[in-house]
Amino acid sequence: MSSVLLESVRKVFGTTVAVDEVNLEIATGDLFFLLGPSGCGKTTLLRMIAGFATPSGGRITIGDRDVTKLPAEKRDTGMVFQSYALWPHMSVRENVAFGLKVRKLERSRVDSEVDRALELVRMTDYAARKPNELSGGQQQRVALARALAFKPSILLLDEPLSNLDAKLRIEMRSEIRRIVDELGVTTIYVTHDQKEALSLADDMVVMRDGLVVQRGSPRELYTRPSSRFTADFLGETNLISAEIRGREDDRAVLSTVAGDVHSTAIVDTLPDKGNITLSIRPEALAIIHEGESVPEDSSVINGTLIDSIFLGEMAQHRVDIGGDVVLKVFQLNPRQLAPGSDIRLAIDPEDVVLLRD
């Protein structure tokens, strides 16, 4: 298996910059995600790694080989397309064997590698079927088997679960994680689905307008977004305008429409004074019911309940804290609350994130 290195990789279509000076190093064996909205450049970047698009500038290295100008068939990468791209007239076995036969491997080698790949994706019993006799999840497994049959050093996945229903997507996430762990293959996965990235990735980047805006582990990006875009794109959040009042020990003191809050999640360039945006995840806001004490060191915001949506194990509340600011609050094991009720919200300083933009 191999690592992947991108150095100042750029792609221009006419006057449109699709990928702009991307620098990334992807470690051997990692399940690495390129995450971002449609049109951010993530699929274009994946296609350049695969060899289906030529960079306008920069360098791509797989292992110790500069593959920037190599054709796709010489890069030792396996690609799974969003559409699966299975041959409808071929059986499952023939689809998986196709790439091996193109490489002119011996018949016995083809048979053994196909058997191995089908067993890996748990499709051995379906080898004689045609793609139109399979479910969407089964077709996805066949596409994976075909990409893995020749033991590529890099596995590339382009929105592989987007055509599946919600339940199948969850099942296939687990299967992809299992396969990557079992093989130890370096995998680059493109998606716009935040839950896929957060639940599967070893490491990931968020992209916007052809640029990498932040890189880190799923937990790092979710709990410590560096910008409004990352905070808002990675799940639900509350973005609140605040004024920096100063510091107390290791905390920033921040003035909001609902009073002062504290933060220990301080960015390095935080000035002593000025305006800033806070990001507070809905699940980080704890409702303090009558008779309950406020957790030590927590800040408190007072507001009025607008409405609630009951979802069984969880409720989603909207709380007016004044100044036309409405907070989203997620509560597990919820108690019933009446609209118009006074609400006290406790916030741990660790969960108040200060954003640079």
Residue pairs with C-beta under 8 A, 6 or more apart in sequence:
1 28
1 29
1 153
1 154
1 184
1 185
1 186
2 28
2 62
2 63
2 76
2 153
2 154
2 186
3 25
3 26
3 27
3 28
3 62
3 63
3 186
4 24
4 25
4 26
4 49
4 60
4 61
4 62
4 154
4 186
4 188
5 24
5 25
5 26
5 59
5 60
5 61
5 62
6 22
6 23
6 24
6 25
6 45
6 49
6 58
6 59
6 60
6 61
7 23
7 58
7 59
7 60
7 61
8 21
8 22
8 23
8 57
8 58
8 59
9 19
9 21
9 22
9 23
9 45
9 48
9 55
9 57
9 58
9 59
9 60
10 17
10 19
10 20
10 21
10 22
10 55
10 56
10 57
10 58
11 17
11 18
11 19
11 41
11 44
11 45
11 48
11 53
11 55
11 56
11 210
12 18
12 56
17 210
18 41
18 44
18 210
19 41
19 44
19 45
19 48
19 55
19 210
20 41
20 209
20 210
20 211
21 58
21 211
22 41
22 45
22 58
22 210
22 211
22 212
23 212
24 205
24 212
24 215
26 32
26 186
26 188
26 203
27 186
27 203
28 186
29 184
29 185
29 186
30 186
30 187
30 202
30 203
31 176
31 177
31 180
31 187
31 189
31 200
31 201
31 202
32 186
32 187
32 188
32 189
32 201
32 202
32 203
32 204
33 188
33 189
33 190
33 191
33 196
33 197
33 200
33 201
33 203
33 204
33 205
34 42
34 45
34 46
34 188
34 189
34 190
34 191
34 204
34 205
34 207
35 42
35 191
35 192
35 194
35 197
35 204
35 205
35 206
35 207
35 233
36 42
36 192
36 206
36 207
36 208
36 233
37 192
37 208
37 233
38 192
40 207
40 208
40 209
40 210
41 207
41 209
41 210
41 211
42 190
42 192
42 207
43 158
43 159
43 190
44 53
45 190
45 207
46 156
46 158
46 188
46 190
47 53
48 54
48 55
48 60
49 60
49 62
49 77
49 154
49 156
49 188
50 72
50 75
50 77
50 79
50 156
51 67
51 70
51 71
51 72
51 73
51 74
51 75
51 77
52 72
52 79
54 69
55 68
58 68
59 66
59 68
60 66
60 67
60 68
61 67
61 68
62 75
62 76
62 77
62 153
62 154
63 153
67 74
67 75
72 79
75 154
76 152
76 153
76 154
77 152
77 153
77 154
77 155
77 156
78 146
78 147
78 148
78 150
78 152
78 154
78 155
78 156
79 147
79 156
79 158
80 140
80 143
80 144
80 147
80 155
80 156
80 157
80 158
80 160
81 143
81 158
82 158
82 159
82 160
82 162
82 163
83 163
84 131
84 139
84 140
84 142
84 143
84 163
85 143
86 95
86 131
86 139
86 142
86 143
86 146
87 94
87 95
87 98
87 131
88 130
88 131
88 132
89 130
90 98
90 130
90 131
91 127
91 128
91 129
91 130
92 118
92 123
92 126
92 127
92 128
92 129
92 130
92 131
92 134
92 142
93 114
93 118
93 127
93 128
95 131
95 142
95 146
96 114
96 117
96 118
96 142
96 145
96 146
96 149
97 110
97 114
97 149
98 146
99 146
99 149
99 150
100 109
100 110
100 113
100 114
100 149
100 150
101 110
103 150
105 113
113 149
113 150
113 151
114 145
114 149
115 124
116 149
117 145
117 146
117 148
117 149
118 124
118 127
118 145
120 145
120 148
120 179
120 182
120 183
121 141
121 142
121 144
121 145
121 148
121 175
121 179
122 141
122 175
123 138
123 141
123 142
123 145
126 134
126 138
126 142
131 139
131 142
134 142
135 168
136 163
136 164
136 165
136 168
137 164
137 168
137 171
137 172
140 160
140 161
140 163
140 164
140 172
141 172
141 175
143 160
144 160
144 176
144 179
147 155
147 156
148 155
148 179
148 183
148 185
152 185
153 185
153 186
154 185
154 186
154 187
154 188
155 180
155 185
155 186
155 187
155 188
156 187
156 188
157 176
157 187
157 188
157 189
157 190
158 190
159 190
159 191
159 192
160 172
160 176
160 189
161 168
161 169
161 172
161 173
161 191
161 193
161 196
162 191
162 193
164 172
169 193
169 196
173 196
173 199
173 200
176 187
176 189
176 200
177 200
180 187
189 196
189 197
189 200
189 201
191 197
194 233
194 234
194 235
197 204
197 218
198 218
198 222
198 234
198 235
199 218
201 217
201 218
202 217
203 215
203 216
203 217
204 215
204 216
204 217
204 218
204 221
205 212
205 213
205 214
205 215
206 212
206 213
206 214
206 215
206 221
206 229
206 230
206 233
206 234
207 213
208 229
213 226
213 227
213 229
213 230
214 221
214 225
214 226
214 227
214 230
215 221
216 224
221 230
221 234
222 234
222 235
222 281
223 281
223 351
223 353
224 265
224 353
225 231
225 234
225 237
225 279
225 353
225 355
226 267
226 355
226 356
227 355
227 356
227 357
228 239
228 277
228 279
228 355
228 357
231 237
231 239
231 279
231 353
231 355
232 239
235 281
236 281
236 282
236 328
236 330
237 279
237 280
237 281
237 282
238 278
238 279
238 280
238 281
238 282
238 285
238 327
238 328
239 277
239 278
239 279
239 355
240 256
240 257
240 277
240 278
240 280
240 325
240 327
241 256
241 257
241 275
241 276
241 277
241 278
242 254
242 255
242 256
242 261
242 275
242 276
242 277
242 278
243 254
243 255
243 273
243 274
243 275
243 276
244 252
244 253
244 254
244 270
244 271
244 272
244 273
244 274
244 275
244 276
245 253
245 254
245 255
245 260
245 273
246 252
246 253
246 272
246 273
247 253
247 272
248 262
250 264
250 266
251 262
251 263
251 264
251 266
251 349
252 262
252 263
252 264
252 266
252 270
252 354
253 260
253 262
254 260
254 261
254 262
254 263
254 276
254 278
254 352
254 354
256 278
256 301
256 321
256 325
257 321
257 322
257 323
257 325
258 301
258 302
258 303
258 321
258 322
258 323
258 325
259 299
259 300
259 301
259 302
260 299
261 278
261 299
261 301
261 347
261 349
261 352
262 297
262 299
262 349
262 352
263 278
263 349
263 352
263 353
263 354
264 349
264 350
264 352
265 349
265 350
265 351
265 352
265 353
265 354
266 354
267 354
267 355
267 356
269 356
270 276
270 354
276 354
276 355
277 354
277 355
277 357
278 352
278 353
278 354
278 355
279 352
279 353
279 354
279 355
280 327
280 347
280 351
280 352
280 353
281 351
282 316
282 327
282 328
282 329
282 330
283 330
283 332
284 347
284 348
284 351
285 301
285 319
285 327
285 329
285 330
285 345
285 346
285 347
286 295
286 298
286 345
286 346
286 347
287 317
287 329
287 331
287 337
287 343
287 344
287 345
288 294
288 300
288 344
288 345
288 346
289 335
294 300
294 344
294 346
295 346
295 348
297 348
297 349
298 346
298 347
298 348
298 349
299 346
299 347
299 349
299 352
300 344
300 345
300 346
300 347
301 321
301 327
301 344
301 345
301 347
302 321
302 342
302 343
302 344
302 345
303 319
303 320
303 321
303 322
303 327
303 342
303 343
303 345
304 319
304 320
304 340
304 341
304 342
304 343
305 317
305 318
305 319
305 320
305 337
305 338
305 339
305 340
305 341
305 342
305 343
306 317
306 318
306 319
306 320
306 326
306 339
307 317
307 318
307 339
308 315
308 316
308 317
308 318
308 334
308 337
308 339
309 315
309 316
310 334
313 332
313 333
314 330
314 331
314 332
314 334
315 330
315 331
315 334
315 337
316 328
316 329
316 330
316 331
317 328
317 329
317 330
317 331
317 337
317 343
318 326
318 327
318 328
318 329
319 326
319 327
319 329
319 343
319 345
320 326
321 327
327 345
329 343
329 345
337 343
